[in-house]
Amino acid sequence: MSQWDLSGHLDALKQVHLYRSRETIEGPQGSQVQLNGKSFDNFSSNDYLGLANHPDVIKAFTTAAEKYGVGAGSAHLICGHSYEHHALEEELAGFTGRQRALVFSTGYMANLGVISTLVQKGDAVFQDKLNHASLIDGGLISGANFRRYPHNGLDRLQQLVEKSNYDKKLIVTDGVFSMDGDEAKIIELASLAAQSKSMLMVDDAHGLGVLGDNGGGLLEKHGLGEKQVPVLMATLGKSLGTAGAFIAGSDALIETLIQRARTYIYTTAMPPAVMAATRVSLKLCQQECWRREKLVSLVAQFRRGAGQLGLNLLPSETPIQAVILGTNEAVIKANVQLREKGMLVGAIRHPTVPKGSERLRITFSATHTESQVTAMLQALESVVT
């Protein structure tokens, strides 16, 4: 098959159950969604707090759109940086307990931008093997000496860091791992970084809003601040229900990114209305603690039921629950059967996850009901066990 035979390559993907298809949602995100005129219980979204369709968030968006229009019109450093961008950045800085924050258009761009700005050829970067693709790609394009350590394998990380003779060393980890749902060993990582004079960066995209008394994420949960974790990244499109991402840290870090991060400098700014909506969802995240409490209750209910069914669950106390099936074929089959029962779940296959760990990725929202969780468990019983 020719390297340029695109149709042949696509057919090959279908034969090994790796072909991906997009879903066309007919309506808002929520614990139920509409597909092809049919309603599904939605267990595949990252809208953990149920804010993507919150009326106050929608009102803020529409009000700001009437004031600012739709597009930002330009990059931040030309004329695209609005009052709403600036206000959100200040509020994110206060929320995370850091000097400043900087909004990026996507989480992928934030990670590529910050890593490639902080390290280059002649430096070293160390990453958990289960880090998000954007972190891995950021390490690769930076030109730095790039080493990966086994998932949460801190003994191996320590060996790699101690053997490294590079002056600048950056350790990068997810806070909550997006496919497994478990948490980084952040206390130990912070200690190791301090001892080795490395800089520590945490991508807390799946922890922000979910963990911590106020939704501050993994770092708030463990009482860590800017000194222990100088670089904090998180997204706005998961728990906060909108779109975009941010980096939070020292004044010097943020100013350096404004001056040097290519993915910030050369990109049109997010629409001001999205920033206005995020300011409201950020307040709701902090004020409505019942959303996190509800998630804890739903996850506990699911894990109890899954244990009784003998499902092969990965250890996770977060809204990300992985049911291991072990092959791409088994995952696709289960996904189709669950859909026939009105359940929408993520079918995660190799190479997104290691071979043999192909899984259903079931995620929970504060807007799910206990009866929906019960229905999901009943569906899994008939499909998986």
C-alpha positions as CSV (number, residue, x, y, z in Angstrom):
1,M,0.0,0.0,0.0
2,S,1.4,3.4,-1.0
3,Q,2.2,5.9,1.7
4,W,-0.1,8.3,-0.1
5,D,-3.0,5.8,-0.3
6,L,-5.1,7.6,2.2
7,S,-8.2,5.5,1.6
8,G,-6.2,2.3,2.1
9,H,-4.9,3.6,5.4
10,L,-8.4,4.5,6.5
11,D,-9.6,1.0,5.7
12,A,-6.8,-0.4,7.7
13,L,-7.9,1.6,10.7
14,K,-11.4,0.2,10.4
15,Q,-10.1,-3.4,10.2
16,V,-8.3,-3.1,13.6
17,H,-11.2,-1.2,15.3
18,L,-9.3,2.1,15.4
19,Y,-11.5,4.2,13.2
20,R,-12.9,7.2,15.0
21,S,-16.3,8.8,14.3
22,R,-17.7,12.1,15.5
23,E,-20.9,12.4,17.3
24,T,-23.3,15.2,16.3
25,I,-25.1,16.5,19.4
26,E,-28.5,18.0,18.8
27,G,-28.7,20.4,21.8
28,P,-26.8,21.4,25.0
29,Q,-24.4,19.3,27.0
30,G,-25.9,17.7,30.1
31,S,-26.5,14.4,31.9
32,Q,-28.8,13.7,28.9
33,V,-28.0,14.5,25.3
34,Q,-29.8,14.1,22.0
35,L,-28.3,12.2,19.1
36,N,-30.3,11.5,15.9
37,G,-33.5,12.4,17.6
38,K,-32.9,10.0,20.5
39,S,-32.1,10.8,24.1
40,F,-29.1,9.2,25.8
41,D,-27.9,9.2,29.4
42,N,-24.5,11.0,28.9
43,F,-21.6,9.3,30.7
44,S,-18.9,10.5,28.3
45,S,-18.6,14.3,29.0
46,N,-16.0,16.2,31.1
47,D,-18.7,18.7,32.2
48,Y,-18.1,17.5,35.8
49,L,-19.9,20.2,37.6
50,G,-22.8,20.5,35.2
51,L,-22.1,24.1,34.3
52,A,-22.0,23.9,30.5
53,N,-25.7,24.6,30.3
54,H,-26.2,26.6,33.5
55,P,-28.7,29.5,33.0
56,D,-26.5,32.0,34.7
57,V,-23.5,31.1,32.6
58,I,-25.6,31.3,29.4
59,K,-27.0,34.7,30.5
60,A,-23.4,36.0,31.0
61,F,-22.4,34.8,27.6
62,T,-25.4,36.3,25.7
63,T,-25.1,39.6,27.6
64,A,-21.4,39.9,26.8
65,A,-22.0,38.9,23.2
66,E,-24.4,41.8,22.8
67,K,-21.8,44.2,24.3
68,Y,-18.6,42.9,22.7
69,G,-19.8,41.0,19.6
70,V,-18.7,37.5,18.7
71,G,-15.1,37.5,17.7
72,A,-12.1,39.0,19.5
73,G,-10.8,40.2,16.2
74,S,-7.1,39.8,16.8
75,A,-4.4,38.3,19.0
76,H,-4.0,39.5,22.6
77,L,-0.9,41.6,21.8
78,I,-2.6,43.5,19.0
79,C,-6.2,44.5,19.9
80,G,-7.9,41.2,21.0
81,H,-7.4,41.5,24.8
82,S,-10.7,42.7,26.2
83,Y,-11.7,43.7,29.7
84,E,-13.3,40.3,30.1
85,H,-10.1,38.5,29.4
86,H,-8.2,40.7,31.9
87,A,-10.8,40.4,34.6
88,L,-10.9,36.6,34.3
89,E,-7.1,36.4,34.5
90,E,-7.1,38.4,37.7
91,E,-9.9,36.2,39.1
92,L,-8.1,33.0,38.2
93,A,-5.0,34.3,39.8
94,G,-6.9,34.9,43.0
95,F,-8.7,31.6,42.8
96,T,-5.4,29.7,42.5
97,G,-3.5,31.8,45.0
98,R,-0.9,32.9,42.5
99,Q,0.4,36.3,41.4
100,R,-0.9,36.1,37.8
101,A,-2.8,34.0,35.3
102,L,-2.8,33.9,31.5
103,V,-5.6,32.7,29.3
104,F,-4.9,30.5,26.3
105,S,-7.3,29.5,23.5
106,T,-7.0,25.8,24.2
107,G,-5.4,23.5,26.7
108,Y,-3.2,22.0,24.0
109,M,-1.9,25.4,23.1
110,A,-1.2,26.3,26.7
111,N,0.8,23.2,27.3
112,L,2.8,23.5,24.0
113,G,3.4,27.1,24.7
114,V,4.6,26.9,28.3
115,I,6.8,23.9,27.9
116,S,8.5,25.1,24.8
117,T,9.1,28.5,26.4
118,L,10.6,27.1,29.6
119,V,12.9,24.5,28.2
120,Q,14.9,24.2,24.9
121,K,17.9,22.3,23.6
122,G,20.4,22.0,26.4
123,D,17.7,21.6,29.1
124,A,15.9,18.5,30.3
125,V,12.2,17.6,30.7
126,F,10.8,14.6,32.6
127,Q,7.2,13.4,32.1
128,D,4.9,10.7,33.4
129,K,4.2,8.1,30.7
130,L,0.4,8.6,31.1
131,N,0.6,12.4,30.7
132,H,-1.9,14.0,28.2
133,A,-0.8,14.1,24.5
134,S,-0.4,17.9,24.7
135,L,2.2,17.6,27.4
136,I,4.1,14.9,25.6
137,D,4.0,17.0,22.4
138,G,5.2,20.1,24.3
139,G,8.2,18.1,25.5
140,L,9.0,16.8,22.1
141,I,8.8,20.1,20.2
142,S,10.8,22.0,22.9
143,G,14.0,20.3,21.8
144,A,15.0,19.6,25.4
145,N,16.3,16.2,26.4
146,F,13.0,14.3,26.9
147,R,12.7,11.4,29.3
148,R,9.5,9.6,30.4
149,Y,9.1,7.7,33.7
150,P,6.6,4.9,34.5
151,H,3.2,6.1,35.7
152,N,3.7,7.6,39.2
153,G,7.1,5.8,39.2
154,L,8.9,8.2,41.4
155,D,11.8,6.0,42.2
156,R,12.6,5.9,38.5
157,L,12.0,9.6,38.1
158,Q,14.5,10.2,40.9
159,Q,17.1,8.1,39.2
160,L,16.6,10.0,35.9
161,V,16.8,13.4,37.6
162,E,19.9,12.5,39.6
163,K,21.7,11.2,36.5
164,S,20.8,14.3,34.5
165,N,23.6,16.8,34.1
166,Y,21.5,19.5,32.6
167,D,21.2,22.8,34.5
168,K,17.5,23.4,33.8
169,K,15.2,20.5,34.7
170,L,11.4,20.6,34.3
171,I,9.2,17.8,35.8
172,V,5.7,17.7,34.2
173,T,2.7,15.7,35.3
174,D,-1.1,15.5,35.0
175,G,-2.8,16.3,38.3
176,V,-5.7,13.8,37.6
177,F,-4.9,11.5,34.7
178,S,-7.5,11.8,32.0
179,M,-7.8,8.1,31.1
180,D,-7.3,6.4,34.5
181,G,-8.8,9.0,36.8
182,D,-6.1,8.6,39.5
183,E,-4.1,11.4,41.0
184,A,-0.4,12.3,40.7
185,K,1.7,11.7,43.8
186,I,2.0,15.4,44.1
187,I,3.5,15.7,47.6
188,E,6.3,13.4,46.7
189,L,6.8,15.1,43.3
190,A,7.0,18.5,44.9
191,S,9.6,17.2,47.4
192,L,11.7,15.6,44.6
193,A,11.5,18.7,42.6
194,A,12.7,20.8,45.5
195,Q,15.6,18.5,46.3
196,S,16.8,18.3,42.7
197,K,16.3,22.0,42.0
198,S,13.8,21.2,39.3
199,M,10.8,23.2,38.3
200,L,7.5,21.3,38.7
201,M,4.5,21.8,36.3
202,V,1.1,20.3,36.9
203,D,-1.7,20.1,34.3
204,D,-4.8,20.0,36.6
205,A,-7.4,20.0,33.8
206,H,-9.4,17.2,35.4
207,G,-8.8,18.2,39.0
208,L,-9.8,21.8,38.9
209,G,-13.4,22.2,40.1
210,V,-13.5,18.6,41.3
211,L,-10.9,18.4,44.1
212,G,-10.4,20.8,47.0
213,D,-12.9,22.4,49.3
214,N,-13.4,25.3,47.0
215,G,-12.7,23.4,43.7
216,G,-9.1,24.6,43.6
217,G,-8.0,21.2,42.4
218,L,-5.3,18.8,43.4
219,L,-3.0,21.5,44.8
220,E,-5.7,22.9,47.0
221,K,-6.5,19.4,48.2
222,H,-2.9,18.9,49.4
223,G,-2.2,22.5,50.5
224,L,0.5,23.2,47.9
225,G,1.1,26.6,46.4
226,E,3.2,28.5,43.9
227,K,6.4,27.8,45.8
228,Q,6.1,24.0,45.5
229,V,4.4,24.0,42.1
230,P,5.6,27.0,40.1
231,V,3.6,26.2,37.0
232,L,-0.1,25.4,37.1
233,M,-2.2,24.7,34.0
234,A,-5.9,24.0,33.9
235,T,-8.6,24.1,31.3
236,L,-11.9,26.0,31.3
237,G,-13.9,23.5,29.2
238,K,-14.3,20.8,31.7
239,S,-15.5,21.6,35.2
240,L,-16.0,25.2,34.4
241,G,-18.2,24.3,31.4
242,T,-16.9,26.9,28.8
243,A,-13.7,26.8,26.7
244,G,-10.0,27.7,26.8
245,A,-7.3,27.2,29.3
246,F,-4.9,29.1,31.6
247,I,-1.5,29.1,33.1
248,A,-1.1,30.5,36.6
249,G,2.2,31.3,38.4
250,S,4.5,34.1,39.2
251,D,4.5,37.5,37.6
252,A,7.8,36.7,35.9
253,L,6.4,33.4,34.5
254,I,3.3,35.0,33.0
255,E,5.3,38.0,31.6
256,T,7.7,35.5,30.0
257,L,4.9,33.6,28.4
258,I,3.3,36.9,27.1
259,Q,6.7,37.8,25.5
260,R,7.8,34.4,24.2
261,A,5.0,31.7,24.0
262,R,4.3,31.3,20.3
263,T,1.0,29.6,20.9
264,Y,-0.1,32.7,22.8
265,I,1.4,35.5,20.7
266,Y,0.3,34.2,17.3
267,T,-3.3,33.2,18.0
268,T,-6.5,35.1,17.9
269,A,-7.9,35.7,21.4
270,M,-10.9,33.8,22.6
271,P,-14.3,35.6,22.3
272,P,-14.8,38.0,25.2
273,A,-18.3,36.4,25.7
274,V,-16.6,33.1,26.6
275,M,-14.5,34.8,29.2
276,A,-17.5,36.6,30.7
277,A,-19.3,33.2,30.9
278,T,-16.3,31.7,32.6
279,R,-16.2,34.4,35.2
280,V,-19.7,33.3,36.3
281,S,-19.0,29.6,36.2
282,L,-15.8,30.2,38.3
283,K,-18.0,31.8,41.0
284,L,-20.5,29.0,40.8
285,C,-17.7,26.5,41.2
286,Q,-16.6,28.1,44.4
287,Q,-20.0,28.9,45.9
288,E,-22.0,25.7,45.1
289,C,-20.0,23.1,47.0
290,W,-22.9,20.7,46.7
291,R,-21.7,19.9,43.2
292,R,-18.5,18.4,44.4
293,E,-20.4,16.6,47.2
294,K,-22.8,15.2,44.7
295,L,-19.9,13.9,42.6
296,V,-18.4,12.1,45.6
297,S,-21.7,10.4,46.3
298,L,-22.3,9.3,42.7
299,V,-18.8,8.0,42.3
300,A,-19.1,6.0,45.6
301,Q,-22.5,4.6,44.4
302,F,-21.0,3.5,41.1
303,R,-17.9,1.9,42.6
304,R,-20.0,0.0,45.1
305,G,-22.2,-1.4,42.4
306,A,-19.3,-2.1,40.0
307,G,-17.6,-4.0,42.8
308,Q,-20.6,-6.1,43.4
309,L,-20.8,-6.9,39.6
310,G,-17.1,-7.8,39.6
311,L,-16.2,-5.2,37.0
312,N,-12.5,-4.6,36.4
313,L,-12.2,-1.0,37.6
314,L,-9.0,1.1,37.9
315,P,-8.5,2.7,41.3
316,S,-10.0,6.2,41.1
317,E,-12.0,8.4,43.4
318,T,-12.6,11.1,40.8
319,P,-15.5,11.4,38.3
320,I,-13.4,9.4,35.7
321,Q,-14.1,5.7,36.1
322,A,-12.4,3.2,33.8
323,V,-13.8,-0.2,33.2
324,I,-11.1,-2.4,31.6
325,L,-12.2,-4.7,28.9
326,G,-8.8,-5.5,27.3
327,T,-9.2,-5.3,23.6
328,N,-10.4,-2.8,21.0
329,E,-13.0,-5.2,19.7
330,A,-14.5,-5.7,23.2
331,V,-14.7,-2.0,23.8
332,I,-16.4,-1.2,20.5
333,K,-18.9,-4.1,21.0
334,A,-19.7,-2.9,24.6
335,N,-20.0,0.7,23.5
336,V,-22.6,-0.3,20.8
337,Q,-24.6,-2.5,23.1
338,L,-24.7,0.3,25.8
339,R,-25.8,2.7,23.2
340,E,-28.7,0.4,22.3
341,K,-29.7,0.7,26.0
342,G,-29.6,4.5,25.8
343,M,-26.1,4.9,27.5
344,L,-23.4,7.1,25.9
345,V,-19.9,6.2,27.2
346,G,-16.4,6.8,26.0
347,A,-14.8,3.8,24.1
348,I,-11.0,4.2,24.7
349,R,-8.8,2.1,22.6
350,H,-5.1,1.4,22.0
351,P,-3.0,3.4,21.2
352,T,-4.7,6.1,23.3
353,V,-4.2,3.7,26.2
354,P,-1.6,0.8,26.6
355,K,-2.5,-2.4,24.7
356,G,-4.4,-4.7,27.0
357,S,-6.0,-1.8,29.0
358,E,-8.6,-0.8,26.5
359,R,-11.6,0.5,28.4
360,L,-14.9,2.1,28.8
361,R,-14.3,5.6,30.2
362,I,-17.3,6.5,32.3
363,T,-17.5,10.0,33.6
364,F,-19.9,11.6,36.0
365,S,-21.5,15.0,36.3
366,A,-23.1,16.7,39.3
367,T,-26.3,16.8,37.3
368,H,-26.5,13.0,37.1
369,T,-29.1,11.3,39.3
370,E,-28.8,8.2,41.5
371,S,-31.3,6.5,39.2
372,Q,-29.2,7.2,36.2
373,V,-26.2,5.6,37.9
374,T,-28.3,2.6,38.8
375,A,-29.5,2.3,35.2
376,M,-25.8,2.5,34.0
377,L,-24.9,-0.3,36.4
378,Q,-27.8,-2.4,35.2
379,A,-26.7,-1.9,31.6
380,L,-23.1,-2.8,32.4
381,E,-24.3,-6.0,34.1
382,S,-26.0,-7.1,30.9
383,V,-23.3,-6.0,28.5
384,V,-20.0,-6.6,30.3
385,T,-20.4,-9.3,32.9
